[in-house]
Structure formats: structure tokens, C-alpha cells
């Protein structure tokens, strides 16, 4: 397996400290990397879902959004 060199800067040091002790530093860094990757995947999925929803609204496929009601609500705030 390939190895990577990681500089433990203040932000990474803080993240490692939040994990607590008890595990080797290399394992903690691996765990953080895997959790970060999972969060990035989830963020990408949420963004893709949000864009798909906006596309359905814009094309009229989603009839749950009424632009007239939205405009009336917006005008009522002024």
C-alpha cells in the first residue's frame, strides 16, 4: 500500500485532539480522512438533489411550487 506524508498543522492537530487519545495518530488521521470523504460525498449528493429539485420546479415538473404564491408572500414582506 502507498503511504502519504501529512503535515500536522494547527487545524489538524485540533481535529486529532477532539478525537481523544487511545488510537495511534496514523489511525486517527485515516479515520478523519474517511469521515471527511464520506461527508464530501454526502454534500455532493445533497447538492445534486437540490439542483434536480430546482430543475423540476423551473421546468414545471414539480407542481408543489407556486410562483404566484411565492410572489405574494414576498410582496407581503415589504
N, C-alpha and C positions, 0 to 999 in steps of 0.2 A: 504494500500500500504506500501511496505517496504521502509525504509529510509536508506541512506548511509551517512557516515561521510567522508568529503573530507577535506584534509589539503590544505589550500591556500598557496602554495609555490610561490616563485617569478615568475615562468613561468605562473602559473595560474592567479596570480594577474595581470600580464601584459596582458594576454588574456582578462580578465574581464575589465580592463581599456580600451582596444581597442573597446569593445562593447559600451562604453559610459554609462552614467547613465540612470536613468529613470525606470529601472526594478529592482525588488528585486534580491539580489545576488543569491538566490537559483534558481530563474528562469533563470538567466544568465548562471549559471553552467549547468542547464538542457539543455538549448539551445546549449551550447558548446558541451556537450556530444552527443546530437542528430546530430549536424553537423559533429562532428568527426566520429560518427558511419557511417553516410552516405558517408563520404569521404573514410573510410576504405572499405566499400562495393564497391564503385566505383573503388578503387585501386585494389581490388581483381578481379573484373570483367575485368579491363584493363589487368592485368597480365595473367588471364586465356585466354583472347582473343589473347594476344601476343604469349603465348605458343602454342595455337592452330594454329596460323599462321605459327610459326616456324616448327611445326609438319607437316603441309601441305607442306611446302617448302621442308623439309627433306625427305618426302615420295614421292615427285614428284607430289602431287595432285595440287599444285599451280604452274602453268607453267609461271607465271609472273616474276619469279626469274631465271635468267640465270647465273649459276655458272661460265661459261666461260667469260661472260662479266664482272662479278664481279672480277674475277682473273685478267683480262686485265686492268681494272681500278686500281686495287690495285698495279699491277706491274708498271703502269704509274706514280704512286706517288713516286716511289723510286728514 
